[in-house]
Amino acid sequence: MKETKLDYGNVSNTVKVADTVRRDTGPWTPTIHALLHYLDEYQFNYAPRVLGVDEKGREILSYMDGNAAVRPWPAVLFTENGITQAAKLLRKYHDTIANFQPLADAEWRIGKMELKPGQIIRHGDLGPWNTIWQGDTLTGLIDWDFAQPGERIEDLAQLAYYFIPLRGEDGWEKAGFKERPDFTTRLQNIVDSYGLYAPSEVIENLFKLQQEDRERTQTKGEQGIEPWVRFLKRGDVEESLGDSKWLQTIKLELVNS
């Protein structure tokens, strides 16, 4: 059957075959499949369904029709409508997955981690590139390989980082904005749409998340573990550090409105 390389899923060599998606697997795959089966069982229809493994050892997932929000973004993401849809879908996911219990020895892409009381399974890679849109409607959340135990607010902070975006002085230009967006209003829209947290909590957790990601990339990259080797070589640590320094300069603007 014909295989078509997809523009997203660069970490896992993603291709489309008929109405399915085929992706590389790893030790974490059974855990992620259990997660996706749970979401399917509880009718969270925004994630792909697991259909098996093909003759090449790749996982087979249902294809989610629509367009991934790669840069430059689709017009909807420049609006309140787009970012509030994303935040509401994240809350829906967190509420759906709240009672999911992985196996005690579950293997995640980042390694073995225990699900502590009060935690949920984070999506772990909440960039616009992992959202699927049909016109102005958010219809899918893909690429679950970096799911891991954690706090709700960590996912929310990551969503704010990438969707506002808070990616340094020129991140908004790369996204396709014609002029500097109102970061404060966009953050408030995300917080209001998700609920539970204040802007200051989201920003403080974003600083923490950035630091943890830098440390993980540095450590696993130096250990020769993919995809962190690639992340380290392309300068993710330096980029994240620059983003954190820039974010510090607008922190008061974001949390004291």
C-alpha positions in Angstrom: 0.0 0.0 0.0 1.1 3.6 -0.7 2.7 5.4 2.2 2.6 9.2 2.5 5.0 11.0 4.9 3.1 13.3 7.2 4.2 16.8 8.1 3.9 16.1 11.8 5.2 13.3 14.0 8.9 14.0 13.2 10.1 12.1 16.2 8.4 8.8 15.2 8.6 8.6 11.4 4.9 9.0 10.8 3.3 7.9 7.6 -0.3 7.7 6.3 -1.4 4.4 4.8 -5.0 4.5 3.5 -7.1 5.7 6.5 -4.5 4.8 9.1 -1.3 6.2 10.5 1.8 4.1 11.1 4.5 5.1 13.6 7.6 3.7 15.2 7.2 1.8 18.5 9.3 1.5 21.6 9.3 0.1 25.1 6.7 2.8 26.0 4.2 1.8 23.3 2.2 -0.7 25.4 1.7 2.0 28.1 0.6 4.6 25.5 -1.7 2.1 23.9 -3.4 1.4 27.2 -3.9 5.1 27.6 -5.4 5.5 24.2 -7.7 2.4 24.7 -8.9 4.0 28.0 -9.7 7.3 26.2 -11.6 5.4 23.5 -13.5 3.5 26.1 -14.6 6.7 27.8 -15.5 8.3 24.5 -12.8 10.9 24.3 -13.1 11.2 20.6 -10.2 13.7 20.1 -7.4 11.1 20.2 -6.5 8.4 17.6 -7.7 4.8 18.2 -5.2 2.0 18.4 -5.7 -0.5 15.6 -2.8 -2.8 16.1 0.8 -3.3 14.9 1.8 -3.9 11.2 4.2 -6.3 9.6 7.0 -3.8 10.1 6.5 -3.5 13.8 4.9 -0.1 13.6 1.8 0.9 15.5 -1.4 1.4 13.5 -3.5 4.3 14.6 -6.7 5.7 13.1 -6.1 8.7 10.9 -7.6 12.0 12.2 -8.8 14.0 9.3 -7.9 17.7 9.3 -4.8 19.9 9.4 -2.1 20.1 12.1 -1.4 23.7 13.3 2.2 24.0 12.2 3.8 27.4 11.8 2.6 29.7 10.4 -0.5 29.0 12.3 -4.1 28.7 10.9 -6.0 32.0 11.4 -8.2 30.6 14.3 -5.2 30.4 16.6 -4.6 34.1 16.4 -8.0 34.6 18.1 -9.6 34.0 21.5 -11.7 31.3 19.9 -8.7 29.1 19.0 -6.8 29.3 22.3 -9.9 28.8 24.4 -10.8 25.7 22.4 -7.4 24.3 23.1 -7.7 25.0 26.9 -11.2 23.6 27.1 -10.1 20.4 25.3 -7.1 20.0 27.7 -9.5 20.3 30.6 -11.8 17.7 29.0 -8.8 15.4 28.5 -7.6 15.8 32.1 -11.1 15.1 33.5 -11.5 12.1 31.3 -8.1 10.6 32.3 -8.3 11.4 36.0 -9.1 7.8 37.0 -6.7 6.0 34.6 -4.3 3.8 36.5 -1.2 2.6 34.5 0.6 -0.6 35.5 2.9 -0.2 38.4 6.0 -0.9 36.2 4.7 1.2 33.3 7.4 2.3 30.9 7.1 5.9 29.5 9.1 7.5 26.8 11.1 9.4 29.4 11.6 6.2 31.5 9.8 4.7 34.4 7.7 7.1 36.6 5.2 6.5 39.3 1.8 8.0 39.2 1.5 9.8 42.5 -1.7 10.6 44.4 -3.5 13.5 42.8 -1.6 13.4 39.6 -2.9 12.6 36.1 -1.2 11.4 32.9 0.0 14.5 31.1 -0.1 14.7 27.3 3.4 16.0 27.6 3.8 17.6 24.2 1.2 20.3 23.9 2.2 22.3 21.0 -0.1 23.5 18.2 1.6 21.1 15.9 -0.1 18.3 17.8 -3.6 19.6 17.4 -5.8 18.8 14.4 -8.2 21.4 13.0 -11.1 21.2 10.6 -11.6 24.8 9.6 -11.9 26.8 12.8 -12.8 23.7 14.9 -10.4 21.8 17.0 -11.0 18.1 16.3 -8.0 16.2 17.4 -5.0 15.9 19.8 -2.2 13.6 18.5 1.3 12.3 19.2 0.9 10.9 22.7 4.4 9.4 22.9 5.5 11.9 25.5 2.6 11.2 27.9 3.8 10.8 31.5 2.6 11.1 35.1 2.5 14.7 36.3 0.4 17.6 37.4 -2.5 19.1 35.5 -0.9 22.6 35.7 2.2 21.3 34.0 0.2 20.6 30.8 -1.6 23.9 31.1 1.8 25.7 31.5 3.1 24.0 28.4 0.0 24.9 26.5 0.4 28.5 27.5 4.0 28.4 26.4 3.3 27.3 22.9 -0.1 28.7 22.2 0.2 32.3 23.5 3.1 31.9 22.4 5.7 32.7 25.1 8.6 31.6 23.0 11.0 34.5 23.2 11.0 38.0 21.6 10.3 36.7 18.1 8.2 33.6 18.8 5.0 35.4 17.9 6.4 36.5 14.5 7.4 32.9 13.6 3.8 31.9 14.5 2.5 34.3 11.9 1.2 37.3 14.0 1.4 40.6 12.1 2.0 42.5 15.4 2.9 41.6 18.9 -0.1 39.8 20.5 -1.6 40.8 23.9 0.2 38.1 25.9 -1.7 39.0 29.1 -5.2 38.7 27.6 -4.3 35.4 25.8 -3.0 33.9 29.1 -6.1 35.0 30.9 -8.3 33.4 28.2 -6.4 30.2 28.6 -6.7 30.3 32.4 -10.4 31.2 32.3 -11.2 28.5 29.8 -9.4 25.7 31.7 -10.3 26.8 35.3 -8.6 25.9 38.6 -5.5 28.1 38.3 -4.4 31.7 38.3 -2.1 33.2 35.7 0.7 33.5 38.3 0.6 29.8 39.0 0.8 29.0 35.3 3.8 31.2 34.8 5.7 29.9 37.8 5.1 26.3 36.7 6.2 27.2 33.2 9.6 28.3 34.5 9.9 25.0 36.4 8.8 23.0 33.4 11.4 24.8 31.2 14.2 24.1 33.7 13.2 20.4 33.9 13.1 20.0 30.2 16.5 21.6 29.8 18.0 19.2 32.4 16.4 16.2 30.8 17.6 17.2 27.3 21.1 17.8 28.5 21.3 14.5 30.5 19.6 12.2 28.0 21.3 13.9 25.0 24.7 13.3 26.6 23.7 9.7 27.3 23.0 9.2 23.6 19.3 8.6 24.0 17.0 9.7 21.2 15.2 11.9 20.5 17.1 14.0 23.1 20.4 13.7 21.2 18.6 15.4 18.3 17.1 18.0 20.6 20.5 18.8 22.2 22.2 19.1 18.8 19.6 21.5 17.4 20.0 23.8 20.3 16.8 23.2 22.3 18.6 23.9 25.7 19.9 27.2 24.5 16.6 28.2 23.0 14.7 27.3 26.2 17.1 29.3 28.3 16.6 32.3 26.1 12.8 31.9 26.3 13.0 31.7 30.1 15.2 34.9 30.3 12.8 36.7 28.0 9.8 35.5 30.0 11.3 36.9 33.2 11.3 40.3 31.6 7.5 40.3 30.9 6.5 38.2 34.0 5.0 41.2 35.9 3.0 42.2 32.8 1.5 38.7 32.7 0.6 38.1 36.3 -0.3 41.6 37.7 -3.0 42.7 35.2 
